[in-house]
Amino acid sequence: ASINCRVTSCLFSFIQDWVYVWSDIISTVEFNYSGELLATGDKGGRVVIFQHEQESKNRPHLRGEYNVYSTFQSHEPEFDYLKSLEIEEKINKIRWLPQQNAAHFLLSTNDKTIKLWKISERDKRAEGYNLKDEDGRLRDPFRITSLRVPVLMPMDLMVEASPRRIFANAHTYHINSISVNSDHETYLSADDLRINLWHLEITDRSFNIVDIKPANMEELTEVITAAECHPHQCNVFVYSSSKGTIRLCDMRAAALCDRHSKFFEEPEDPSSRSFFSEIISSISDVKFSHSGRYMMTRDYLSVKVWDLNMENRPVETYQVHEYLRSKLCSLYENDCIFDKFECCWNGSDSAIMTGSYNNFFRMFDRNTRRDITLEASRESSKPRATLKPRKVSTGGKRKKDEISVDSLDFNKKILHTAWHPKDNVIAVAATNNLYIFQDKIN
């Protein structure tokens, strides 16, 4: 059944959760193109990859779960001695490359350095070398009296992660986005003021395609918050800003895309303007739909869907947690107002998902315009159990199943979510817990 009815009837079931033993917080979640693999990055610079297991013949109605496939240290803490700056190992983004052979490739980045990783399997080893023994020690050449042909022998499956490329020294400011282009040869990386275009085979240089740094930094009025390549047109990309605007650029027009092709901005209602208007209008994430016709943006209070052919206003606006508008002052004081929530599409572009506080996440059905609030919590979730909708009470008499807006825990927040590209399977990162849900099969 499609997600259209699943969102409204809440037939998502909790199938498993992964708890990180250490205190590192998950900082990115990403399915690969087939959905077979799910990668997470954390603040400790570690990448954990989960693999979708095959369905059990004994219980065909239950889908396979995701089990740990590979774990490796992607980034280490560094220190820039010229600037006396400590560079964190935290993984900001992970992006998979389309699979071309038996191996898998992904890009991971911290604040300054992007790495291309190859994840490959090995289940055979060579035996019968001429110059060394089976334990690896070199043999005495004078004792070699015959020529042996090495043979491949089966061994336990081993998954290896090896760095194939390191793209460094191209960003002065912190990298907030990487996006693989549809030509599968290039990708872009963005920081606060610049966007660079890289070739996957070339590590020592990149092309600066956007530069919004003013000659005088005191004149700086906005920064780049996110950037993404178009899913089908390799010459088109978009980037969002802290002013709530989105610029679509065409690399065919000029080498430096300082002049945008399209400019998306929703006029602000003067009657609702406040001290916090600029802060909450900042866009934290932008994502193209799989079709390439639409794009979605997430600001602090809402998710907006834009038609690429209409620049003056979004075609759809969904309120994520409008009940927090009255709490903006306290959210400003505890810095929560600067949280950067991500958003994602389902495989058919018919539904969207984004996170909120109290470990809530929101799902919106674009066809029926219905929405639902679900909770990712170890206390309320049991394996194979159906999730119950949650509601927030904004005042007055509170119903039995509702939670008061004053009782929300702002330390529990879901910033990172991912949707399987084909199936109704979602991954939700709640601080240092990873939850995987699927739609329930009757």
Beta strands, then each sheet from edge to edge (+ up, - down):
strand 1: 12-19
strand 2: 26-31
strand 3: 37-42
strand 4: 46-52
strand 5: 66-73
strand 6: 78-80
strand 7: 85-87
strand 8: 93-96
strand 9: 104-109
strand 10: 114-127
strand 11: 151-167
strand 12: 177-180
strand 13: 186-190
strand 14: 194-199
strand 15: 207-211
strand 16: 224-229
strand 17: 236-241
strand 18: 246-250
strand 19: 262-264
strand 20: 285-288
strand 21: 294-298
strand 22: 302-307
strand 23: 316-319
strand 24: 343-345
strand 25: 351-355
strand 26: 360-365
strand 27: 371-375
strand 28: 385-386
strand 29: 391-393
strand 30: 402-404
strand 31: 416-419
strand 32: 425-430
strand 33: 433-439
sheet 1: 28+ 1- 33+ 32- 31+
sheet 2: 2+ 3- 4+ 5-
sheet 3: 6+ 7-
sheet 4: 8+ 9- 10+ 11-
sheet 5: 12+ 13- 14+ 15-
sheet 6: 16+ 17- 18+ 19-
sheet 7: 20+ 21- 22+ 23-
sheet 8: 24+ 25- 26+ 27-
sheet 9: 29+ 30+
end
